[in-house]
Amino acid sequence: MNKWYLWFALLLLAQYSHFAEAQTRQFDLLIRQAYVFDGKGGDPVLADVGIRGERITFVGQLKEPFQAARLVDGRGLYLAPGFIDPHTHYLNQLNHPDSLGRMVLRALAQGVTTVFEGNDGSGPLPVAATLAQWEQTGIGLNAGLFVGHNTIRRRVLGSGDVQPDEAALTEMKALVAEGMKEGAFGLSTGLFYNPGNFAKTEEVIALAKVAAAYGGIYDTHQRDEGSQNIGVINSSKEVLEIAEKAGIPVNFSHIKVAGPWAWNKSGEIIRMVEEAQAKGLKVTANQYPYVASQTGLHSALVPAWVLDGGVAAMRSRFRQPELRDSIIKGIHRSIQSRTADPAKLVLSSQDSTLNGRSLADLAEEWGISPEEVVIKVCLTGTPGVHSFMMLESDIENFMKQPWVMTGSDGGGGHPRAFGSFARVIEEYTLKRQVISVSAAIHKSTFLTAQTLQIRDRGLIAEGYFADLILFDPETFKAKSTYEDGEQLAAGMQYVIINGQLAIDQGEIQKGLYGKALRLN
């Protein structure tokens, strides 16, 4: 009897031990008692978040027994989905052989875990080759691609003012289709830039229809954000016309109204977008929270006809005396429409004698006009230019819209690359209270994931990829300025990419934890 009792007791004990083990939750990483902003825009909740492998496996108040390889104390900190940057220029740095590369570091320090490349019509071809390279070498951030209109146009038609015949258009459409099949998230255009500025609306519609057939989005640097050619209102009408006729969702990249002739027109553009949305169009936008833009000096100020054929053709025209007066007049008009003040056009250059110098400064030093400064500088280089041409009131007006997300347009030489996401939290939520912290996080996470159709990212939810950030809102700050443009943001305590710690207790790790993303 005693033997049977002992055997039965041991059996019960074994079953209980197995049951207890089954009830003990297992985590690779467990964040405890953080203020959780799930990305949907609602109020935060105090919760625990558990990760196993690449995925979030628990969100809530953890009461049952658990085992965790790593515990992180989240008390007093904000836990959010990793920020998603829909518009960057980091292409050659994502798999940089030297550690993580400068541009990946500037994104990580802001809490960015996913970026998109191939913007402004500059997407690489073939798309599959870039994605395969990322997968082979590893990348520091999750990254997706657009197929670029300018890249395609340059390949088929060159850099000149040329219109495609039926055969050329068919070839361009085939390249869009190829890029979409290979994983691009949509078609991007840079209709402000050469050679996209020579494209007619009908050409873009035809190519956007191809992207639409594969479920993609149309992402555009529109033809005019101010008053340099057709004007921002007519340009915005063109964007919406393309979307409607192509049957495709559209995203205005870095939406703005730029230059004194366009100021205070944000309300009119918002009304246009809302009318299009009421008709059933899917219209969104991204923006960076700075009053100065940055682009190439030649792209910003040299007339399109002078750029016909590219930089070499531009320099050839600069050297033709009979064209000089026309070129000077065109540059003068660009300066007037952009800022109306050469002192507000400041060069960004690797050349220390030019970097941080305004056209007005250089004109005075060299004893020539600001227009002649542009010609002289562009004859030997292609520096960037900071154009102080936006109003804070217009920036805030766009930011308040539920369809506008945050994006950095980050590359080099501008504080937006280092501070856009931190600045929105620091300046526009905590200081000015233009939007709430929850709204700012939503505009940096789930809104972007929904817009670009990124699966299983952008939310703190069970089953989603573990892309997470943990920070103290009081110390999360943008440090980069126009004068000192390459300072990493401060205050990001933890960044997790696909379940791996990319920033651990404020220290950037050297692992390449990102994934190459594909539509669908």
C-alpha positions as CSV (number, residue, x, y, z in Angstrom):
1,M,0.0,0.0,0.0
2,N,2.8,2.3,0.9
3,K,4.6,1.6,-2.4
4,W,1.4,2.4,-4.4
5,Y,0.9,5.6,-2.4
6,L,4.5,6.6,-2.9
7,W,4.3,5.8,-6.7
8,F,1.1,7.8,-7.0
9,A,2.5,10.8,-5.1
10,L,5.6,10.8,-7.3
11,L,3.4,10.7,-10.4
12,L,1.3,13.6,-9.1
13,L,4.5,15.5,-8.3
14,A,5.9,14.9,-11.8
15,Q,2.6,16.0,-13.4
16,Y,2.5,19.2,-11.2
17,S,6.1,20.0,-12.0
18,H,5.4,19.7,-15.7
19,F,2.3,21.8,-15.3
20,A,4.2,24.4,-13.3
21,E,6.9,24.5,-16.0
22,A,4.4,24.9,-18.7
23,Q,2.8,27.8,-16.8
24,T,6.2,29.6,-16.4
25,R,6.5,32.1,-19.2
26,Q,9.9,32.1,-21.0
27,F,11.4,35.4,-22.3
28,D,14.6,36.4,-23.9
29,L,14.0,39.9,-22.8
30,L,11.4,41.3,-20.4
31,I,10.7,45.1,-20.0
32,R,8.9,45.7,-16.7
33,Q,6.5,48.5,-15.7
34,A,7.1,51.0,-18.5
35,Y,4.6,53.5,-19.7
36,V,3.6,51.7,-22.9
37,F,2.5,53.8,-26.0
38,D,1.3,51.1,-28.3
39,G,1.5,53.2,-31.5
40,K,-2.3,53.6,-32.1
41,G,-2.4,57.1,-30.6
42,G,-4.2,56.3,-27.3
43,D,-3.1,57.0,-23.8
44,P,-0.2,55.0,-22.4
45,V,-0.7,52.2,-19.9
46,L,1.7,50.8,-17.3
47,A,2.6,47.4,-18.5
48,D,5.2,44.6,-19.0
49,V,6.4,43.7,-22.5
50,G,8.0,40.3,-23.1
51,I,10.1,39.3,-26.1
52,R,11.1,35.8,-27.4
53,G,13.2,35.6,-30.5
54,E,12.2,38.3,-32.9
55,R,8.7,38.8,-31.7
56,I,6.7,40.4,-28.9
57,T,5.0,37.5,-27.0
58,F,3.4,39.3,-24.0
59,V,1.9,42.7,-23.3
60,G,0.2,43.3,-20.0
61,Q,0.5,42.9,-16.3
62,L,2.7,39.8,-15.8
63,K,1.5,37.9,-12.7
64,E,2.3,34.2,-13.4
65,P,5.8,32.8,-12.9
66,F,8.4,33.7,-15.6
67,Q,12.0,33.2,-16.6
68,A,13.8,35.9,-18.5
69,A,17.3,35.9,-19.9
70,R,17.4,39.7,-19.5
71,L,15.3,42.0,-17.4
72,V,15.0,45.7,-18.1
73,D,13.5,48.1,-15.6
74,G,11.2,50.4,-17.4
75,R,9.9,52.3,-14.5
76,G,9.5,56.0,-15.3
77,L,10.4,55.4,-19.0
78,Y,8.3,55.6,-22.2
79,L,8.1,52.4,-24.2
80,A,7.1,52.8,-27.8
81,P,7.4,51.0,-31.1
82,G,10.6,51.7,-33.0
83,F,10.2,54.8,-35.1
84,I,9.8,54.3,-38.9
85,D,11.4,56.9,-41.1
86,P,9.6,57.0,-44.5
87,H,12.1,59.2,-46.3
88,T,15.8,58.9,-45.9
89,H,19.0,59.0,-47.9
90,Y,21.1,56.4,-46.1
91,L,21.4,53.9,-49.0
92,N,25.2,53.5,-49.0
93,Q,25.5,53.4,-45.3
94,L,23.0,50.8,-44.2
95,N,25.5,47.9,-44.6
96,H,28.6,50.0,-44.1
97,P,31.6,47.7,-43.5
98,D,33.0,49.9,-40.8
99,S,30.8,49.2,-37.8
100,L,27.3,50.6,-38.4
101,G,28.1,53.6,-40.5
102,R,27.6,57.2,-39.6
103,M,24.1,57.4,-41.0
104,V,22.8,54.4,-39.1
105,L,24.1,55.8,-35.9
106,R,22.2,59.1,-36.4
107,A,19.0,57.1,-36.9
108,L,19.4,54.7,-34.0
109,A,20.1,57.6,-31.6
110,Q,16.7,59.0,-32.5
111,G,15.0,55.6,-31.9
112,V,14.5,54.9,-35.6
113,T,14.5,51.1,-36.3
114,T,13.1,51.1,-39.9
115,V,14.0,53.4,-42.8
116,F,12.9,53.7,-46.5
117,E,15.2,54.4,-49.3
118,G,14.9,55.2,-53.0
119,N,13.0,58.4,-52.3
120,D,12.8,61.5,-54.6
121,G,12.8,59.2,-57.6
122,S,16.3,57.9,-56.8
123,G,15.6,54.2,-56.1
124,P,18.3,51.7,-57.1
125,L,17.9,49.3,-60.0
126,P,17.6,46.4,-59.9
127,V,15.7,46.5,-56.6
128,A,16.4,42.8,-56.0
129,A,20.2,43.3,-56.1
130,T,20.1,45.9,-53.3
131,L,17.8,43.7,-51.2
132,A,20.0,40.7,-51.8
133,Q,23.2,42.6,-50.8
134,W,21.5,43.8,-47.6
135,E,20.6,40.2,-46.8
136,Q,24.1,39.0,-47.5
137,T,26.1,41.6,-45.6
138,G,23.5,42.5,-42.9
139,I,22.1,45.9,-42.2
140,G,21.9,48.1,-39.1
141,L,18.2,49.0,-39.6
142,N,15.2,47.4,-41.2
143,A,14.9,48.9,-44.6
144,G,12.6,49.0,-47.6
145,L,12.9,50.4,-51.1
146,F,10.9,52.4,-53.6
147,V,11.5,52.0,-57.3
148,G,12.7,55.4,-58.6
149,H,11.2,57.3,-61.5
150,N,14.3,59.5,-62.0
151,T,16.6,56.4,-62.1
152,I,14.3,54.7,-64.7
153,R,14.0,57.9,-66.8
154,R,17.7,58.4,-66.8
155,R,18.3,54.8,-67.9
156,V,15.8,54.9,-70.7
157,L,15.9,58.6,-71.8
158,G,19.0,60.1,-70.4
159,S,19.1,63.4,-68.4
160,G,17.8,65.7,-71.0
161,D,14.4,67.3,-71.8
162,V,13.1,64.4,-73.8
163,Q,9.6,62.8,-73.9
164,P,9.2,59.1,-74.2
165,D,7.7,57.5,-77.3
166,E,5.5,54.4,-77.0
167,A,8.5,52.0,-77.0
168,A,10.4,54.0,-74.3
169,L,7.3,54.3,-72.1
170,T,6.7,50.6,-72.4
171,E,10.3,50.0,-71.3
172,M,9.9,52.4,-68.4
173,K,6.7,50.6,-67.3
174,A,8.5,47.3,-67.5
175,L,11.2,48.6,-65.1
176,V,8.6,49.7,-62.6
177,A,6.9,46.3,-62.8
178,E,10.2,44.6,-62.3
179,G,11.0,46.7,-59.2
180,M,7.6,46.0,-57.7
181,K,7.9,42.2,-58.3
182,E,11.2,42.3,-56.6
183,G,9.8,43.9,-53.4
184,A,9.6,47.6,-53.8
185,F,6.9,49.3,-51.8
186,G,5.9,51.7,-54.5
187,L,7.0,54.3,-57.1
188,S,8.9,57.4,-55.9
189,T,9.3,60.5,-58.0
190,G,11.4,63.7,-57.7
191,L,9.6,65.9,-60.1
192,F,11.6,68.9,-58.8
193,Y,14.9,67.3,-59.9
194,N,16.6,66.5,-63.1
195,P,15.5,64.6,-65.1
196,G,12.1,64.0,-63.5
197,N,11.3,67.7,-63.9
198,F,11.0,67.1,-67.6
199,A,8.3,64.5,-67.3
200,K,4.7,65.3,-68.2
201,T,1.9,64.4,-65.8
202,E,0.7,61.7,-68.2
203,E,4.0,59.8,-68.1
204,V,3.9,59.7,-64.3
205,I,0.3,58.5,-64.3
206,A,1.2,55.6,-66.7
207,L,4.0,54.5,-64.4
208,A,2.0,54.9,-61.2
209,K,-0.7,52.6,-62.7
210,V,1.9,49.9,-62.8
211,A,2.9,50.3,-59.2
212,A,-0.8,50.4,-58.3
213,A,-1.4,47.0,-60.0
214,Y,1.1,45.5,-57.6
215,G,-0.5,47.1,-54.5
216,G,2.1,49.8,-54.1
217,I,2.1,53.5,-53.1
218,Y,3.0,56.6,-55.0
219,D,5.5,58.7,-53.0
220,T,6.5,62.0,-54.4
221,H,8.7,65.0,-54.0
222,Q,6.3,67.1,-55.9
223,R,7.1,69.4,-58.8
224,D,7.0,72.6,-56.8
225,E,6.9,73.2,-53.0
226,G,6.9,76.9,-53.3
227,S,6.8,79.2,-56.4
228,Q,9.8,78.2,-58.5
229,N,7.8,76.8,-61.5
230,I,4.1,75.9,-61.5
231,G,3.6,76.9,-57.8
232,V,2.8,74.7,-54.8
233,I,-1.0,74.8,-55.3
234,N,-0.9,73.7,-58.9
235,S,1.8,71.2,-58.0
236,S,-0.4,69.7,-55.3
237,K,-3.3,69.5,-57.7
238,E,-1.0,67.5,-60.0
239,V,-0.1,65.1,-57.2
240,L,-3.8,64.4,-56.5
241,E,-4.6,64.1,-60.2
242,I,-1.9,61.4,-60.6
243,A,-3.2,59.5,-57.6
244,E,-6.8,59.7,-58.8
245,K,-6.2,58.7,-62.4
246,A,-3.7,56.0,-61.5
247,G,-5.9,54.6,-58.7
248,I,-3.1,54.6,-56.2
249,P,-2.5,55.8,-52.6
250,V,-0.3,58.9,-52.6
251,N,2.2,60.3,-50.0
252,F,3.5,63.8,-50.2
253,S,7.1,63.6,-49.1
254,H,8.3,66.3,-46.7
255,I,5.2,68.4,-47.3
256,K,5.7,72.1,-47.0
257,V,4.9,75.6,-48.4
258,A,8.3,77.1,-49.1
259,G,9.3,80.7,-49.8
260,P,7.6,84.0,-49.1
261,W,5.3,83.7,-52.1
262,A,3.9,80.4,-50.7
263,W,3.8,81.1,-47.0
264,N,0.4,80.6,-45.2
265,K,-0.9,78.4,-48.0
266,S,-0.8,75.2,-45.8
267,G,-4.5,75.7,-45.0
268,E,-5.4,75.6,-48.7
269,I,-3.4,72.5,-49.3
270,I,-5.0,70.8,-46.3
271,R,-8.4,71.6,-47.7
272,M,-7.4,70.1,-51.1
273,V,-6.2,66.9,-49.4
274,E,-9.4,66.6,-47.3
275,E,-11.6,67.0,-50.4
276,A,-9.6,64.3,-52.1
277,Q,-9.9,62.0,-49.1
278,A,-13.7,62.6,-49.0
279,K,-13.8,61.3,-52.7
280,G,-12.1,58.1,-51.5
281,L,-8.4,58.8,-52.3
282,K,-5.8,57.6,-49.8
283,V,-3.7,60.7,-49.2
284,T,-0.9,61.1,-46.6
285,A,2.2,63.1,-46.1
286,N,5.4,63.2,-44.1
287,Q,7.3,66.2,-42.8
288,Y,10.4,67.2,-41.0
289,P,10.2,69.8,-38.1
290,Y,12.6,72.4,-39.3
291,V,12.2,75.7,-41.1
292,A,15.2,75.1,-43.5
293,S,15.3,72.6,-46.3
294,Q,18.4,71.2,-47.8
295,T,19.1,70.1,-51.3
296,G,21.9,70.6,-53.9
297,L,22.8,74.2,-54.6
298,H,22.4,73.6,-58.3
299,S,19.1,71.8,-57.9
300,A,17.7,74.6,-55.7
301,L,18.8,77.7,-57.7
302,V,19.9,76.9,-61.3
303,P,17.0,77.0,-63.8
304,A,15.8,73.7,-65.2
305,W,16.8,74.5,-68.8
306,V,20.4,75.1,-67.7
307,L,20.4,71.6,-66.0
308,D,19.1,69.9,-69.2
309,G,21.6,67.1,-69.7
310,G,23.0,67.1,-66.2
311,V,25.8,68.8,-64.3
312,A,28.4,68.6,-67.1
313,A,25.9,70.3,-69.5
314,M,25.2,73.0,-66.8
315,R,28.8,73.8,-66.5
316,S,29.2,74.0,-70.2
317,R,26.4,76.6,-70.4
318,F,27.9,78.6,-67.5
319,R,31.0,79.1,-69.7
320,Q,29.0,80.4,-72.7
321,P,29.0,84.3,-72.5
322,E,25.9,84.6,-74.5
323,L,23.9,82.7,-72.0
324,R,25.2,84.4,-68.9
325,D,22.5,87.1,-68.5
326,S,19.7,84.6,-68.9
327,I,21.3,82.3,-66.3
328,I,21.8,85.1,-63.9
329,K,18.2,86.2,-64.2
330,G,17.0,82.7,-63.7
331,I,19.1,82.2,-60.5
332,H,17.9,85.6,-59.3
333,R,14.3,84.5,-59.6
334,S,15.1,81.3,-57.8
335,I,16.6,83.2,-54.9
336,Q,13.6,85.5,-54.7
337,S,11.1,82.7,-54.8
338,R,13.0,80.6,-52.3
339,T,13.9,83.1,-49.5
340,A,14.1,86.6,-51.1
341,D,17.3,86.9,-49.0
342,P,20.7,85.5,-50.0
343,A,21.7,85.6,-46.3
344,K,19.2,82.8,-45.7
345,L,20.8,80.5,-48.2
346,V,23.6,78.8,-46.4
347,L,26.0,76.3,-48.0
348,S,26.6,72.8,-46.6
349,S,29.9,71.5,-47.9
350,Q,32.9,69.3,-47.1
351,D,34.9,72.3,-48.2
352,S,35.6,74.2,-45.0
353,T,35.9,77.5,-46.8
354,L,32.3,77.2,-48.0
355,N,30.6,75.3,-45.3
356,G,28.3,77.4,-43.2
357,R,28.7,80.5,-45.4
358,S,25.7,82.2,-46.9
359,L,25.5,83.5,-50.5
360,A,25.4,87.0,-49.0
361,D,28.7,86.4,-47.1
362,L,30.5,85.0,-50.1
363,A,29.2,87.7,-52.4
364,E,30.6,90.4,-50.1
365,E,33.9,88.6,-49.7
366,W,34.4,87.9,-53.4
367,G,33.0,91.2,-54.6
368,I,30.4,89.6,-56.9
369,S,26.7,89.2,-56.9
370,P,25.0,86.2,-55.0
371,E,23.9,84.9,-58.4
372,E,27.5,84.9,-59.6
373,V,28.5,83.1,-56.4
374,V,26.2,80.2,-57.4
375,I,27.8,79.9,-60.8
376,K,31.3,80.1,-59.4
377,V,30.7,77.5,-56.7
378,C,28.8,75.1,-59.1
379,L,31.5,75.3,-61.7
380,T,33.7,73.2,-59.4
381,G,31.4,71.4,-57.0
382,T,27.8,70.5,-56.0
383,P,27.5,71.5,-52.4
384,G,24.2,71.5,-50.5
385,V,22.3,74.5,-49.5
386,H,20.2,75.2,-46.4
387,S,17.3,77.3,-47.5
388,F,15.5,79.0,-44.5
389,M,12.2,79.3,-46.3
390,M,9.4,77.9,-44.1
391,L,7.2,79.4,-41.4
392,E,6.7,77.6,-38.1
393,S,2.9,78.3,-38.4
394,D,2.8,76.3,-41.6
395,I,4.9,73.5,-40.1
396,E,2.5,73.3,-37.1
397,N,-0.6,73.4,-39.3
398,F,0.6,70.4,-41.2
399,M,1.7,68.6,-38.1
400,K,-1.7,68.7,-36.5
401,Q,-3.3,66.8,-39.4
402,P,-4.0,63.1,-38.7
403,W,-2.6,62.1,-42.1
404,V,0.8,63.7,-41.6
405,M,3.6,61.5,-40.2
406,T,7.2,62.3,-39.2
407,G,10.1,61.7,-41.7
408,S,13.6,63.1,-41.6
409,D,14.6,63.4,-45.3
410,G,17.9,62.5,-43.5
411,G,21.2,62.3,-45.3
412,G,24.0,64.6,-44.3
413,G,24.7,68.1,-43.4
414,H,21.3,69.1,-41.9
415,P,20.1,68.7,-38.3
416,R,16.9,66.9,-39.5
417,A,19.0,63.8,-40.2
418,F,20.1,63.7,-36.5
419,G,17.1,65.2,-34.7
420,S,13.7,65.1,-36.5
421,F,12.0,62.5,-34.3
422,A,13.6,63.8,-31.1
423,R,12.7,67.4,-32.0
424,V,9.0,66.5,-32.5
425,I,8.9,65.0,-29.0
426,E,11.0,67.7,-27.3
427,E,9.8,70.9,-29.1
428,Y,6.3,70.2,-30.5
429,T,4.8,68.0,-27.8
430,L,6.5,68.8,-24.4
431,K,7.3,72.5,-25.0
432,R,4.8,73.9,-27.5
433,Q,2.1,71.2,-27.0
434,V,1.1,71.4,-30.7
435,I,0.3,67.7,-30.6
436,S,0.3,65.1,-27.8
437,V,3.1,62.6,-27.1
438,S,0.8,59.8,-28.1
439,A,0.0,61.5,-31.4
440,A,3.7,62.1,-32.1
441,I,4.5,58.5,-31.4
442,H,1.6,57.3,-33.6
443,K,2.8,59.6,-36.4
444,S,6.3,58.0,-36.1
445,T,5.1,54.4,-36.0
446,F,1.8,52.8,-36.8
447,L,0.6,55.6,-39.2
448,T,3.7,55.1,-41.2
449,A,3.4,51.3,-41.1
450,Q,-0.2,51.5,-42.3
451,T,0.7,54.0,-45.0
452,L,3.5,51.9,-46.5
453,Q,1.9,48.6,-45.7
454,I,4.7,47.2,-43.5
455,R,3.5,44.0,-42.0
456,D,3.8,43.2,-38.3
457,R,5.6,46.4,-37.4
458,G,4.7,49.8,-35.9
459,L,2.7,48.5,-32.9
460,I,3.4,47.1,-29.5
461,A,1.2,44.0,-29.8
462,E,1.7,40.3,-29.3
463,G,2.9,38.7,-32.5
464,Y,4.5,41.8,-33.9
465,F,8.2,42.1,-34.5
466,A,10.1,43.4,-31.4
467,D,11.2,46.8,-32.7
468,L,11.0,48.8,-29.6
469,I,12.4,52.0,-28.0
470,L,12.6,53.0,-24.3
471,F,13.4,56.5,-23.3
472,D,13.0,59.3,-20.8
473,P,11.0,62.1,-22.4
474,E,12.7,64.7,-20.3
475,T,16.2,63.8,-21.6
476,F,15.3,62.8,-25.2
477,K,16.6,65.8,-27.1
478,A,17.8,66.8,-30.6
479,K,21.4,68.1,-30.2
480,S,22.2,68.9,-33.8
481,T,22.0,72.5,-35.0
482,Y,22.5,74.2,-38.3
483,E,25.9,75.5,-37.1
484,D,26.9,72.1,-35.7
485,G,25.0,69.7,-37.8
486,E,26.3,66.3,-36.9
487,Q,25.4,65.8,-33.2
488,L,23.6,62.6,-32.3
489,A,20.3,62.9,-30.4
490,A,20.5,62.3,-26.6
491,G,18.4,60.3,-24.2
492,M,17.6,57.1,-26.0
493,Q,18.1,54.4,-23.4
494,Y,17.2,51.2,-25.3
495,V,16.6,50.4,-28.9
496,I,15.5,46.9,-29.9
497,I,15.5,45.7,-33.5
498,N,14.0,42.3,-34.2
499,G,14.5,41.4,-30.6
500,Q,18.1,42.4,-30.4
501,L,19.5,45.3,-28.3
502,A,20.9,47.9,-30.7
503,I,21.2,50.5,-27.9
504,D,21.7,49.1,-24.4
505,Q,21.6,51.4,-21.5
506,G,22.4,54.3,-23.8
507,E,25.3,52.6,-25.4
508,I,25.1,51.8,-29.2
509,Q,25.9,48.2,-29.9
510,K,27.7,47.1,-33.1
511,G,25.4,44.3,-34.4
512,L,23.6,44.5,-37.7
513,Y,20.1,43.5,-36.6
514,G,18.0,44.9,-39.4
515,K,16.1,43.1,-42.1
516,A,15.5,43.8,-45.8
517,L,11.8,44.4,-46.1
518,R,9.6,43.7,-49.1
519,L,6.0,44.6,-49.9
520,N,3.7,41.7,-49.2
